Amino acid sequence: MTGNAAPRVRGGPLPAVAAPFTTFVELTWLEKKIEHWIRFGREVHEQILDRRRRIVGFAPNTTFAFVRWAANDFGTVISRIDIVRAVRAGEPFQTLPFVRPGGDILLKVEGWPKVERVLQFIDAIEALGIDPIDAAPDHWRHVHNRLSAGHEPRAYTRERHDAWLQRRRVAP
């Protein structure tokens, strides 16, 4: 989590009041104890609670990656990443700790080796010049399913991304 820098959206500050149907995520940062952070996503709202906690908001139908890590005196107790699509009003959703009301969970991975692997997939998408929030939701489901089964997921390609963009134009 960054320091005291003012949050910005498209060159301006984030709004003080959230728009209707915003999905909220509570972030906590206690160095080497509890670290909840957003790996990717376009925040449309931020509320700073104190030096270590803030709430960020995401617009409906946008995707974000939420990382949770915690440790105690004996080592890591949780290492998890969830890739979530913020839902629209009236859409069904799954609940998720620290996410209100919840969302469409595209990927849910626990354990540092798998979390690290997902972070590598995110890095690979960014290396293609694609923002992970624009990647096909089906790709995140594919990665989840393959990792859960102990198999290697297919890489996201520019061709797959272009096909997703065309499909999204035809059937929003």
C-alpha positions as CSV (number, residue, x, y, z in Angstrom):
1,M,0.0,0.0,0.0
2,T,1.4,3.4,-0.9
3,G,2.1,6.1,1.7
4,N,0.1,9.3,2.0
5,A,0.0,10.1,-1.7
6,A,-3.5,11.4,-2.8
7,P,-5.3,8.7,-4.9
8,R,-6.0,9.7,-8.5
9,V,-8.3,8.6,-11.2
10,R,-7.6,9.7,-14.8
11,G,-5.6,12.6,-13.5
12,G,-8.0,13.7,-10.7
13,P,-8.7,12.8,-7.1
14,L,-11.0,9.9,-6.3
15,P,-14.5,10.9,-5.3
16,A,-15.2,11.2,-1.5
17,V,-18.6,9.5,-1.9
18,A,-19.0,6.1,-3.7
19,A,-21.3,5.7,-6.6
20,P,-24.3,3.3,-6.2
21,F,-23.5,-0.4,-6.5
22,T,-19.7,0.0,-5.9
23,T,-18.0,-3.1,-4.6
24,F,-15.8,-2.3,-1.6
25,V,-12.6,-4.0,-0.5
26,E,-11.1,-3.4,2.9
27,L,-7.3,-3.3,2.8
28,T,-4.9,-3.7,5.7
29,W,-1.2,-3.3,5.9
30,L,0.7,-4.4,9.0
31,E,4.2,-5.0,7.7
32,K,5.1,-8.8,7.9
33,K,1.8,-9.6,9.8
34,I,-1.2,-8.8,7.7
35,E,-0.9,-7.6,4.1
36,H,-4.1,-7.2,2.1
37,W,-3.6,-5.4,-1.2
38,I,-4.9,-5.0,-4.8
39,R,-2.6,-6.4,-7.5
40,F,-4.6,-4.9,-10.3
41,G,-7.9,-3.1,-10.8
42,R,-9.3,0.4,-11.4
43,E,-10.3,2.0,-8.1
44,V,-13.2,4.4,-8.3
45,H,-13.4,5.2,-4.6
46,E,-11.0,5.3,-1.6
47,Q,-11.7,5.9,2.1
48,I,-8.6,6.1,4.4
49,L,-9.6,4.7,7.8
50,D,-6.2,5.1,9.4
51,R,-2.5,4.6,8.7
52,R,-2.9,0.9,8.1
53,R,-6.4,0.5,6.7
54,R,-8.4,1.8,3.8
55,I,-11.4,0.9,1.8
56,V,-11.3,1.0,-2.0
57,G,-14.2,0.7,-4.4
58,F,-14.6,-0.8,-7.8
59,A,-17.3,0.0,-10.4
60,P,-19.8,-2.7,-11.5
61,N,-18.5,-5.2,-14.1
62,T,-14.8,-4.4,-13.6
63,T,-12.2,-6.9,-12.5
64,F,-9.7,-6.7,-9.7
65,A,-7.2,-9.0,-8.0
66,F,-7.2,-9.1,-4.2
67,V,-4.2,-10.6,-2.4
68,R,-4.3,-11.6,1.2
69,W,-1.2,-12.7,3.2
70,A,-0.9,-13.1,7.0
71,A,1.8,-14.5,9.3
72,N,2.3,-15.2,12.9
73,D,5.5,-16.0,15.0
74,F,5.7,-19.4,13.3
75,G,5.4,-18.3,9.7
76,T,2.8,-17.7,7.0
77,V,-0.7,-18.7,8.0
78,I,-2.6,-17.6,4.8
79,S,-1.5,-16.7,1.3
80,R,-4.3,-16.2,-1.1
81,I,-5.3,-14.4,-4.3
82,D,-8.8,-13.8,-5.6
83,I,-9.6,-12.4,-9.0
84,V,-13.1,-10.9,-8.8
85,R,-15.6,-9.2,-11.1
86,A,-17.6,-6.5,-9.3
87,V,-21.3,-7.3,-9.9
88,R,-24.0,-5.1,-11.2
89,A,-27.2,-4.3,-9.2
90,G,-29.4,-7.4,-8.9
91,E,-26.7,-9.8,-10.1
92,P,-26.0,-12.9,-8.0
93,F,-22.7,-13.0,-6.3
94,Q,-20.4,-15.0,-4.0
95,T,-19.3,-13.7,-0.7
96,L,-15.7,-13.1,0.1
97,P,-14.0,-11.9,3.3
98,F,-13.2,-8.2,3.2
99,V,-15.3,-7.7,0.0
100,R,-18.7,-6.1,0.2
101,P,-21.2,-7.2,-1.0
102,G,-19.1,-9.8,-2.7
103,G,-18.5,-10.5,-6.4
104,D,-18.3,-13.0,-9.2
105,I,-15.1,-14.9,-8.2
106,L,-13.2,-15.8,-11.4
107,L,-10.2,-17.3,-9.6
108,K,-9.5,-18.4,-6.1
109,V,-6.1,-19.7,-5.2
110,E,-4.5,-20.5,-1.8
111,G,-0.9,-21.4,-0.9
112,W,2.1,-19.4,-1.8
113,P,3.3,-21.6,-4.8
114,K,0.0,-21.2,-6.5
115,V,-0.4,-17.5,-5.6
116,E,3.1,-16.9,-7.0
117,R,2.1,-18.7,-10.2
118,V,-1.0,-16.5,-10.6
119,L,1.2,-13.4,-10.1
120,Q,3.5,-14.7,-12.9
121,F,0.4,-15.1,-15.2
122,I,-0.6,-11.5,-14.4
123,D,3.0,-10.3,-15.1
124,A,2.9,-12.2,-18.4
125,I,-0.3,-10.5,-19.5
126,E,1.1,-7.1,-18.6
127,A,4.3,-8.0,-20.7
128,L,1.9,-8.3,-23.7
129,G,0.9,-4.7,-23.2
130,I,-2.5,-5.7,-21.9
131,D,-4.0,-4.5,-18.7
132,P,-5.1,-7.6,-16.7
133,I,-8.5,-5.9,-15.9
134,D,-9.2,-6.1,-19.7
135,A,-8.3,-9.8,-19.9
136,A,-11.1,-12.3,-20.7
137,P,-12.9,-13.5,-17.6
138,D,-12.8,-17.0,-19.0
139,H,-9.0,-16.9,-18.9
140,W,-9.0,-16.4,-15.1
141,R,-11.5,-19.3,-14.7
142,H,-9.3,-21.4,-16.9
143,V,-6.2,-20.6,-14.7
144,H,-8.2,-21.4,-11.6
145,N,-9.4,-24.8,-12.9
146,R,-6.0,-25.9,-14.2
147,L,-4.1,-24.9,-11.1
148,S,-6.8,-26.6,-8.9
149,A,-6.3,-29.8,-11.0
150,G,-2.5,-29.6,-10.7
151,H,-2.1,-28.8,-14.4
152,E,-0.3,-26.0,-16.2
153,P,-2.7,-23.3,-17.5
154,R,-2.4,-22.1,-21.1
155,A,-0.8,-18.7,-21.5
156,Y,-2.9,-15.7,-22.4
157,T,-2.1,-14.5,-25.9
158,R,-2.7,-11.4,-28.0
159,E,-4.9,-13.5,-30.3
160,R,-7.0,-14.7,-27.5
161,H,-7.3,-11.2,-26.2
162,D,-8.4,-9.9,-29.6
163,A,-11.0,-12.6,-29.9
164,W,-12.3,-11.7,-26.4
165,L,-12.6,-8.0,-27.4
166,Q,-14.5,-8.9,-30.6
167,R,-16.8,-11.2,-28.7
168,R,-17.5,-8.5,-26.1
169,R,-18.4,-6.0,-28.9
170,V,-20.9,-8.4,-30.4
171,A,-22.5,-9.6,-27.1
172,P,-22.0,-7.1,-24.2
